Amino acid sequence: MNFNRIRTAICSYGYSTKIFHEPYIAMLPEYFDLRAFVERHNNNSKERYPLAKIYRSCEELFAAEDIDLIVVNTPSPTHFEYARKALEAGKHVVIDKPFTATSKEAETLIDIAKKKNLVLTVFHNRRWEGELIAMKQVVDQKLLGKLIDGEFRFERFKNKPNPKAHKEEPLPGNGLMYELCTHLIDQALFLFGMPKAVFADICKEREFSEIDDYCVIVLYYENQFRLLIKSALLVADIGPSYTLNGHKGSFVKYRANILEEQSVNGIRPCDENFGKEDETTAARLTTLQPDDSLKTVKYISPDSSYIGFYQKLGEAINNMKINKYVNAQLLPVEPEDALNGIRIIEAAYESVKQGKIIDL
């Protein structure tokens, strides 16, 4: 069955558009017609999209009658307002992480989307990275036996203010919890589901900082499994990004960040070697052998691409056209999943406030 292509617009034309959104949307012309961008002062999108329309404000874009889908990839504090306006204008919406600053805002957007029968999803793109797919294989195949504990880390060394000044402002949705920890929290939800409790330590480490730039969260699951999530901006010697320990072994992986690095270097998703990992960045999988010895092997992540997000999105919107309702289970990321991530963030801040474990 043939469908009209989904008339798509993006709320900016900066780094996230060029690296995370546009390349993948462009690879799916059977689904998407990428026809507009918001550029307040420039016309940079004309270089790649000479026929695309440029809007000078998001408000102008929301009022456009020839747009079906809007990607909200503006600064975090604007996500709720812009997504709400886009939904109220009758557009399907993709929101960059973080979903919103509060669970109440997330619930409001979900309610609007349901009432208007519109697709709403969150761009938790790192679900499609090879290292997470590799961990899911290890977990699903129970290669480590019963899991005991794990650590997910996203650390950097940034001892000077972010050149994007708006990211250093103490506004709702800003700070390291929303910038980086939200990725790790979503990956935990994807692999293990909703934890039963949260404990956290969140603070400012850089002398000039007005936002939280150090975060440690412990997620407590059933069967005594604990997952530590950490993000910080003053880590000069960065260690493993993912560690899982179980009764029968361990999985250790340093962050490869292949998809983003290749895109920054001009490699397009359609190129032959895109998203391929080699042995130099492979994980270490150490498992207990029948003779009680330990064997360590390199575990190369599967080939990966963020295109899976937009493939599922295109299929979900087309399914909605057939059945006249949104099937949330077909979405690349269910908004309720992203809502749970925001609830965990709120519980983490409450844990710091009360100095205790917070039940979920």
LOLO-10252 format. One record per residue (C-alpha): residue number from 1; residue in one letter; x, y, z. Coordinates in nm, 3 decimals, decimal comma. Layout:
N
{rec NUM; "A"; {X; Y; Z}}
...
END
This chain:
360
{rec 1; "M"; {0,000; 0,000; 0,000}}
{rec 2; "N"; {0,133; 0,345; -0,089}}
{rec 3; "F"; {0,127; 0,635; 0,155}}
{rec 4; "N"; {0,182; 1,003; 0,125}}
{rec 5; "R"; {0,529; 1,083; 0,252}}
{rec 6; "I"; {0,547; 1,235; 0,598}}
{rec 7; "R"; {0,611; 1,607; 0,556}}
{rec 8; "T"; {0,886; 1,670; 0,811}}
{rec 9; "A"; {1,048; 1,977; 0,966}}
{rec 10; "I"; {1,328; 2,023; 1,220}}
{rec 11; "C"; {1,332; 2,306; 1,474}}
{rec 12; "S"; {1,697; 2,399; 1,414}}
{rec 13; "Y"; {1,990; 2,340; 1,182}}
{rec 14; "G"; {2,278; 2,289; 1,422}}
{rec 15; "Y"; {2,489; 2,002; 1,552}}
{rec 16; "S"; {2,207; 1,769; 1,654}}
{rec 17; "T"; {2,030; 1,811; 1,320}}
{rec 18; "K"; {2,342; 1,741; 1,114}}
{rec 19; "I"; {2,469; 1,450; 1,327}}
{rec 20; "F"; {2,164; 1,280; 1,476}}
{rec 21; "H"; {1,854; 1,359; 1,270}}
{rec 22; "E"; {1,895; 1,478; 0,912}}
{rec 23; "P"; {2,127; 1,198; 0,789}}
{rec 24; "Y"; {1,883; 0,926; 0,895}}
{rec 25; "I"; {1,565; 1,101; 0,783}}
{rec 26; "A"; {1,731; 1,159; 0,445}}
{rec 27; "M"; {1,798; 0,785; 0,409}}
{rec 28; "L"; {1,427; 0,706; 0,429}}
{rec 29; "P"; {1,263; 0,895; 0,140}}
{rec 30; "E"; {0,995; 0,627; 0,123}}
{rec 31; "Y"; {0,869; 0,759; 0,458}}
{rec 32; "F"; {0,985; 1,118; 0,499}}
{rec 33; "D"; {0,981; 1,437; 0,297}}
{rec 34; "L"; {1,227; 1,663; 0,482}}
{rec 35; "R"; {1,110; 2,003; 0,368}}
{rec 36; "A"; {1,172; 2,269; 0,636}}
{rec 37; "F"; {1,410; 2,392; 0,905}}
{rec 38; "V"; {1,411; 2,672; 1,159}}
{rec 39; "E"; {1,709; 2,906; 1,122}}
{rec 40; "R"; {1,664; 3,233; 1,303}}
{rec 41; "H"; {1,935; 3,426; 1,119}}
{rec 42; "N"; {2,115; 3,201; 0,868}}
{rec 43; "N"; {2,039; 2,997; 0,556}}
{rec 44; "N"; {2,287; 2,713; 0,613}}
{rec 45; "S"; {2,037; 2,437; 0,535}}
{rec 46; "K"; {2,017; 2,559; 0,174}}
{rec 47; "E"; {2,357; 2,400; 0,106}}
{rec 48; "R"; {2,213; 2,048; 0,142}}
{rec 49; "Y"; {1,844; 2,128; 0,096}}
{rec 50; "P"; {1,811; 2,409; -0,157}}
{rec 51; "L"; {1,437; 2,350; -0,193}}
{rec 52; "A"; {1,362; 2,335; 0,180}}
{rec 53; "K"; {1,177; 2,621; 0,341}}
{rec 54; "I"; {1,342; 2,817; 0,619}}
{rec 55; "Y"; {1,132; 2,946; 0,906}}
{rec 56; "R"; {1,266; 3,222; 1,128}}
{rec 57; "S"; {1,088; 3,101; 1,440}}
{rec 58; "C"; {0,940; 2,782; 1,576}}
{rec 59; "E"; {0,608; 2,958; 1,614}}
{rec 60; "E"; {0,598; 3,017; 1,236}}
{rec 61; "L"; {0,675; 2,649; 1,180}}
{rec 62; "F"; {0,401; 2,528; 1,414}}
{rec 63; "A"; {0,146; 2,732; 1,216}}
{rec 64; "A"; {0,248; 2,577; 0,881}}
{rec 65; "E"; {-0,030; 2,372; 0,724}}
{rec 66; "D"; {0,197; 2,158; 0,504}}
{rec 67; "I"; {0,393; 1,991; 0,789}}
{rec 68; "D"; {0,298; 1,658; 0,948}}
{rec 69; "L"; {0,597; 1,585; 1,176}}
{rec 70; "I"; {0,817; 1,821; 1,377}}
{rec 71; "V"; {1,147; 1,731; 1,542}}
{rec 72; "V"; {1,194; 1,943; 1,856}}
{rec 73; "N"; {1,572; 1,956; 1,902}}
{rec 74; "T"; {1,597; 2,297; 2,062}}
{rec 75; "P"; {1,761; 2,366; 2,404}}
{rec 76; "S"; {1,626; 2,146; 2,683}}
{rec 77; "P"; {1,434; 2,417; 2,874}}
{rec 78; "T"; {1,218; 2,477; 2,561}}
{rec 79; "H"; {1,119; 2,113; 2,501}}
{rec 80; "F"; {0,789; 2,119; 2,685}}
{rec 81; "E"; {0,664; 2,450; 2,548}}
{rec 82; "Y"; {0,758; 2,377; 2,186}}
{rec 83; "A"; {0,631; 2,019; 2,192}}
{rec 84; "R"; {0,301; 2,133; 2,345}}
{rec 85; "K"; {0,254; 2,399; 2,077}}
{rec 86; "A"; {0,340; 2,155; 1,799}}
{rec 87; "L"; {0,095; 1,893; 1,929}}
{rec 88; "E"; {-0,179; 2,151; 1,976}}
{rec 89; "A"; {-0,119; 2,254; 1,613}}
{rec 90; "G"; {-0,192; 1,894; 1,509}}
{rec 91; "K"; {0,165; 1,781; 1,437}}
{rec 92; "H"; {0,332; 1,452; 1,523}}
{rec 93; "V"; {0,634; 1,520; 1,744}}
{rec 94; "V"; {0,981; 1,382; 1,809}}
{rec 95; "I"; {1,147; 1,539; 2,115}}
{rec 96; "D"; {1,520; 1,523; 2,174}}
{rec 97; "K"; {1,626; 1,407; 2,517}}
{rec 98; "P"; {1,547; 1,506; 2,783}}
{rec 99; "F"; {1,176; 1,456; 2,729}}
{rec 100; "T"; {1,079; 1,735; 2,969}}
{rec 101; "A"; {1,204; 1,886; 3,295}}
{rec 102; "T"; {0,927; 1,733; 3,510}}
{rec 103; "S"; {0,701; 1,430; 3,506}}
{rec 104; "K"; {0,397; 1,658; 3,519}}
{rec 105; "E"; {0,505; 1,821; 3,191}}
{rec 106; "A"; {0,566; 1,478; 3,035}}
{rec 107; "E"; {0,221; 1,360; 3,143}}
{rec 108; "T"; {0,066; 1,673; 2,991}}
{rec 109; "L"; {0,227; 1,608; 2,653}}
{rec 110; "I"; {0,123; 1,242; 2,659}}
{rec 111; "D"; {-0,236; 1,345; 2,736}}
{rec 112; "I"; {-0,246; 1,598; 2,451}}
{rec 113; "A"; {-0,104; 1,346; 2,203}}
{rec 114; "K"; {-0,362; 1,084; 2,306}}
{rec 115; "K"; {-0,653; 1,326; 2,285}}
{rec 116; "K"; {-0,546; 1,443; 1,941}}
{rec 117; "N"; {-0,443; 1,094; 1,823}}
{rec 118; "L"; {-0,092; 1,211; 1,738}}
{rec 119; "V"; {0,240; 1,032; 1,748}}
{rec 120; "L"; {0,468; 1,149; 2,029}}
{rec 121; "T"; {0,808; 0,991; 2,085}}
{rec 122; "V"; {1,145; 1,079; 2,239}}
{rec 123; "F"; {1,479; 1,057; 2,058}}
{rec 124; "H"; {1,660; 0,822; 2,298}}
{rec 125; "N"; {1,895; 0,737; 2,015}}
{rec 126; "R"; {2,151; 0,549; 2,222}}
{rec 127; "R"; {1,918; 0,249; 2,238}}
{rec 128; "W"; {2,041; 0,184; 1,884}}
{rec 129; "E"; {2,415; 0,194; 1,961}}
{rec 130; "G"; {2,617; -0,123; 1,916}}
{rec 131; "E"; {2,743; -0,139; 2,273}}
{rec 132; "L"; {2,391; -0,138; 2,415}}
{rec 133; "I"; {2,280; -0,401; 2,164}}
{rec 134; "A"; {2,582; -0,609; 2,271}}
{rec 135; "M"; {2,486; -0,577; 2,638}}
{rec 136; "K"; {2,130; -0,677; 2,560}}
{rec 137; "Q"; {2,261; -0,991; 2,392}}
{rec 138; "V"; {2,472; -1,072; 2,697}}
{rec 139; "V"; {2,180; -1,010; 2,934}}
{rec 140; "D"; {1,918; -1,194; 2,727}}
{rec 141; "Q"; {2,146; -1,496; 2,679}}
{rec 142; "K"; {2,233; -1,494; 3,053}}
{rec 143; "L"; {2,602; -1,523; 2,969}}
{rec 144; "L"; {2,692; -1,380; 3,311}}
{rec 145; "G"; {2,444; -1,590; 3,508}}
{rec 146; "K"; {2,246; -1,407; 3,773}}
{rec 147; "L"; {2,339; -1,038; 3,762}}
{rec 148; "I"; {2,469; -0,888; 4,085}}
{rec 149; "D"; {2,573; -0,533; 4,002}}
{rec 150; "G"; {2,673; -0,301; 3,722}}
{rec 151; "E"; {2,802; 0,047; 3,642}}
{rec 152; "F"; {2,703; 0,276; 3,355}}
{rec 153; "R"; {2,925; 0,585; 3,323}}
{rec 154; "F"; {2,921; 0,885; 3,092}}
{rec 155; "E"; {3,216; 1,104; 3,192}}
{rec 156; "R"; {3,409; 1,387; 3,031}}
{rec 157; "F"; {3,678; 1,640; 3,113}}
{rec 158; "K"; {3,525; 1,984; 3,067}}
{rec 159; "N"; {3,695; 2,222; 3,311}}
{rec 160; "K"; {3,576; 2,535; 3,130}}
{rec 161; "P"; {3,225; 2,667; 3,068}}
{rec 162; "N"; {3,037; 2,515; 2,777}}
{rec 163; "P"; {3,074; 2,741; 2,470}}
{rec 164; "K"; {2,698; 2,700; 2,431}}
{rec 165; "A"; {2,624; 2,943; 2,715}}
{rec 166; "H"; {2,258; 2,839; 2,745}}
{rec 167; "K"; {2,368; 2,495; 2,869}}
{rec 168; "E"; {2,532; 2,652; 3,176}}
{rec 169; "E"; {2,223; 2,844; 3,283}}
{rec 170; "P"; {2,036; 2,713; 3,591}}
{rec 171; "L"; {1,711; 2,651; 3,406}}
{rec 172; "P"; {1,464; 2,359; 3,427}}
{rec 173; "G"; {1,595; 2,070; 3,220}}
{rec 174; "N"; {1,957; 2,187; 3,226}}
{rec 175; "G"; {2,246; 2,020; 3,407}}
{rec 176; "L"; {2,431; 1,694; 3,377}}
{rec 177; "M"; {2,141; 1,486; 3,504}}
{rec 178; "Y"; {1,933; 1,587; 3,204}}
{rec 179; "E"; {2,224; 1,618; 2,959}}
{rec 180; "L"; {2,404; 1,283; 3,003}}
{rec 181; "C"; {2,250; 1,081; 3,286}}
{rec 182; "T"; {1,922; 1,072; 3,097}}
{rec 183; "H"; {2,095; 0,854; 2,834}}
{rec 184; "L"; {2,217; 0,607; 3,096}}
{rec 185; "I"; {1,884; 0,600; 3,277}}
{rec 186; "D"; {1,702; 0,521; 2,952}}
{rec 187; "Q"; {1,951; 0,243; 2,874}}
{rec 188; "A"; {1,888; 0,098; 3,220}}
{rec 189; "L"; {1,513; 0,110; 3,158}}
{rec 190; "F"; {1,562; -0,054; 2,818}}
{rec 191; "L"; {1,771; -0,340; 2,962}}
{rec 192; "F"; {1,624; -0,395; 3,307}}
{rec 193; "G"; {1,293; -0,209; 3,333}}
{rec 194; "M"; {1,181; 0,021; 3,613}}
{rec 195; "P"; {1,383; -0,005; 3,936}}
{rec 196; "K"; {1,213; -0,032; 4,271}}
{rec 197; "A"; {1,415; 0,241; 4,445}}
{rec 198; "V"; {1,675; 0,515; 4,389}}
{rec 199; "F"; {1,960; 0,669; 4,589}}
{rec 200; "A"; {2,162; 0,963; 4,458}}
{rec 201; "D"; {2,442; 1,214; 4,514}}
{rec 202; "I"; {2,425; 1,525; 4,294}}
{rec 203; "C"; {2,637; 1,839; 4,324}}
{rec 204; "K"; {2,842; 2,111; 4,152}}
{rec 205; "E"; {3,216; 2,037; 4,123}}
{rec 206; "R"; {3,345; 2,307; 3,888}}
{rec 207; "E"; {3,408; 2,633; 4,076}}
{rec 208; "F"; {3,216; 2,844; 3,825}}
{rec 209; "S"; {2,928; 2,603; 3,774}}
{rec 210; "E"; {2,566; 2,709; 3,818}}
{rec 211; "I"; {2,435; 2,368; 3,711}}
{rec 212; "D"; {2,477; 2,019; 3,853}}
{rec 213; "D"; {2,789; 1,868; 3,699}}
{rec 214; "Y"; {2,840; 1,555; 3,913}}
{rec 215; "C"; {2,576; 1,285; 3,944}}
{rec 216; "V"; {2,580; 0,940; 4,100}}
{rec 217; "I"; {2,262; 0,735; 4,109}}
{rec 218; "V"; {2,210; 0,384; 4,241}}
{rec 219; "L"; {1,913; 0,199; 4,096}}
{rec 220; "Y"; {1,783; -0,089; 4,309}}
{rec 221; "Y"; {1,613; -0,381; 4,133}}
{rec 222; "E"; {1,456; -0,705; 4,245}}
{rec 223; "N"; {1,683; -1,003; 4,325}}
{rec 224; "Q"; {1,942; -0,770; 4,483}}
{rec 225; "F"; {2,067; -0,635; 4,151}}
{rec 226; "R"; {2,209; -0,282; 4,179}}
{rec 227; "L"; {2,310; -0,053; 3,896}}
{rec 228; "L"; {2,530; 0,250; 3,959}}
{rec 229; "I"; {2,497; 0,538; 3,712}}
{rec 230; "K"; {2,760; 0,811; 3,713}}
{rec 231; "S"; {2,826; 1,122; 3,508}}
{rec 232; "A"; {3,084; 1,393; 3,579}}
{rec 233; "L"; {3,272; 1,667; 3,395}}
{rec 234; "L"; {3,607; 1,654; 3,575}}
{rec 235; "V"; {3,726; 1,307; 3,478}}
{rec 236; "A"; {4,053; 1,326; 3,285}}
{rec 237; "D"; {4,129; 0,952; 3,275}}
{rec 238; "I"; {3,803; 0,796; 3,163}}
{rec 239; "G"; {3,746; 0,434; 3,254}}
{rec 240; "P"; {3,495; 0,174; 3,133}}
{rec 241; "S"; {3,156; 0,307; 3,034}}
{rec 242; "Y"; {2,967; -0,018; 3,095}}
{rec 243; "T"; {3,034; -0,293; 3,346}}
{rec 244; "L"; {2,809; -0,584; 3,436}}
{rec 245; "N"; {2,898; -0,849; 3,696}}
{rec 246; "G"; {2,720; -1,177; 3,757}}
{rec 247; "H"; {2,765; -1,517; 3,919}}
{rec 248; "K"; {2,927; -1,650; 3,601}}
{rec 249; "G"; {3,134; -1,360; 3,473}}
{rec 250; "S"; {3,174; -0,996; 3,378}}
{rec 251; "F"; {3,121; -0,769; 3,079}}
{rec 252; "V"; {3,338; -0,455; 3,044}}
{rec 253; "K"; {3,307; -0,199; 2,764}}
{rec 254; "Y"; {3,474; 0,136; 2,699}}
{rec 255; "R"; {3,260; 0,388; 2,512}}
{rec 256; "A"; {3,328; 0,369; 2,140}}
{rec 257; "N"; {3,080; 0,641; 2,034}}
{rec 258; "I"; {3,125; 0,519; 1,677}}
{rec 259; "L"; {2,810; 0,663; 1,524}}
{rec 260; "E"; {2,864; 1,018; 1,646}}
{rec 261; "E"; {3,237; 1,024; 1,572}}
{rec 262; "Q"; {3,192; 0,890; 1,221}}
{rec 263; "S"; {2,919; 1,144; 1,149}}
{rec 264; "V"; {3,137; 1,428; 1,278}}
{rec 265; "N"; {3,412; 1,308; 1,042}}
{rec 266; "G"; {3,178; 1,326; 0,744}}
{rec 267; "I"; {3,096; 0,956; 0,712}}
{rec 268; "R"; {2,731; 0,915; 0,616}}
{rec 269; "P"; {2,505; 0,634; 0,741}}
{rec 270; "C"; {2,486; 0,494; 0,388}}
{rec 271; "D"; {2,866; 0,443; 0,374}}
{rec 272; "E"; {2,992; 0,084; 0,383}}
{rec 273; "N"; {3,186; 0,098; 0,712}}
{rec 274; "F"; {2,941; 0,314; 0,904}}
{rec 275; "G"; {2,858; 0,179; 1,250}}
{rec 276; "K"; {3,109; -0,109; 1,236}}
{rec 277; "E"; {3,324; -0,180; 1,541}}
{rec 278; "D"; {3,658; -0,359; 1,528}}
{rec 279; "E"; {3,864; -0,537; 1,791}}
{rec 280; "T"; {4,036; -0,219; 1,911}}
{rec 281; "T"; {3,719; -0,101; 2,087}}
{rec 282; "A"; {3,554; -0,437; 2,153}}
{rec 283; "A"; {3,421; -0,525; 2,498}}
{rec 284; "R"; {3,581; -0,783; 2,726}}
{rec 285; "L"; {3,359; -1,077; 2,816}}
{rec 286; "T"; {3,497; -1,294; 3,098}}
{rec 287; "T"; {3,300; -1,607; 3,179}}
{rec 288; "L"; {3,329; -1,904; 3,412}}
{rec 289; "Q"; {3,424; -2,226; 3,232}}
{rec 290; "P"; {3,318; -2,585; 3,319}}
{rec 291; "D"; {3,660; -2,647; 3,478}}
{rec 292; "D"; {3,613; -2,341; 3,705}}
{rec 293; "S"; {3,866; -2,136; 3,509}}
{rec 294; "L"; {3,788; -1,790; 3,371}}
{rec 295; "K"; {3,807; -1,720; 2,999}}
{rec 296; "T"; {3,822; -1,368; 2,852}}
{rec 297; "V"; {3,729; -1,296; 2,491}}
{rec 298; "K"; {3,671; -0,985; 2,285}}
{rec 299; "Y"; {3,303; -0,916; 2,226}}
{rec 300; "I"; {3,259; -0,700; 1,918}}
{rec 301; "S"; {2,940; -0,497; 1,911}}
{rec 302; "P"; {2,695; -0,559; 1,626}}
{rec 303; "D"; {2,680; -0,309; 1,342}}
{rec 304; "S"; {2,460; -0,017; 1,442}}
{rec 305; "S"; {2,282; 0,291; 1,312}}
{rec 306; "Y"; {2,031; 0,539; 1,445}}
{rec 307; "I"; {1,825; 0,478; 1,132}}
{rec 308; "G"; {1,628; 0,217; 1,327}}
{rec 309; "F"; {1,464; 0,497; 1,525}}
{rec 310; "Y"; {1,329; 0,667; 1,215}}
{rec 311; "Q"; {1,235; 0,342; 1,044}}
{rec 312; "K"; {1,010; 0,253; 1,337}}
{rec 313; "L"; {0,873; 0,606; 1,347}}
{rec 314; "G"; {0,780; 0,596; 0,978}}
{rec 315; "E"; {0,612; 0,258; 1,023}}
{rec 316; "A"; {0,423; 0,378; 1,332}}
{rec 317; "I"; {0,285; 0,687; 1,157}}
{rec 318; "N"; {0,182; 0,483; 0,853}}
{rec 319; "N"; {0,016; 0,225; 1,081}}
{rec 320; "M"; {-0,178; 0,510; 1,240}}
{rec 321; "K"; {-0,301; 0,619; 0,897}}
{rec 322; "I"; {-0,439; 0,269; 0,837}}
{rec 323; "N"; {-0,591; 0,201; 1,176}}
{rec 324; "K"; {-0,682; 0,559; 1,268}}
{rec 325; "Y"; {-0,518; 0,540; 1,610}}
{rec 326; "V"; {-0,166; 0,548; 1,754}}
{rec 327; "N"; {-0,031; 0,210; 1,863}}
{rec 328; "A"; {0,226; 0,315; 2,126}}
{rec 329; "Q"; {0,390; -0,028; 2,117}}
{rec 330; "L"; {0,501; 0,037; 1,759}}
{rec 331; "L"; {0,682; 0,360; 1,848}}
{rec 332; "P"; {1,064; 0,363; 1,856}}
{rec 333; "V"; {1,043; 0,491; 2,215}}
{rec 334; "E"; {0,715; 0,491; 2,403}}
{rec 335; "P"; {0,663; 0,829; 2,573}}
{rec 336; "E"; {0,572; 0,643; 2,892}}
{rec 337; "D"; {0,927; 0,501; 2,895}}
{rec 338; "A"; {1,070; 0,851; 2,873}}
{rec 339; "L"; {0,826; 0,960; 3,144}}
{rec 340; "N"; {0,967; 0,689; 3,371}}
{rec 341; "G"; {1,315; 0,827; 3,306}}
{rec 342; "I"; {1,203; 1,171; 3,425}}
{rec 343; "R"; {1,044; 1,012; 3,732}}
{rec 344; "I"; {1,379; 0,851; 3,816}}
{rec 345; "I"; {1,551; 1,189; 3,782}}
{rec 346; "E"; {1,296; 1,347; 4,015}}
{rec 347; "A"; {1,343; 1,064; 4,265}}
{rec 348; "A"; {1,721; 1,118; 4,248}}
{rec 349; "Y"; {1,683; 1,485; 4,342}}
{rec 350; "E"; {1,443; 1,388; 4,620}}
{rec 351; "S"; {1,699; 1,137; 4,747}}
{rec 352; "V"; {1,961; 1,413; 4,771}}
{rec 353; "K"; {1,712; 1,638; 4,948}}
{rec 354; "Q"; {1,614; 1,377; 5,207}}
{rec 355; "G"; {1,947; 1,192; 5,223}}
{rec 356; "K"; {1,787; 0,851; 5,185}}
{rec 357; "I"; {1,673; 0,583; 4,941}}
{rec 358; "I"; {1,351; 0,679; 4,762}}
{rec 359; "D"; {1,101; 0,409; 4,668}}
{rec 360; "L"; {0,943; 0,426; 4,324}}
END
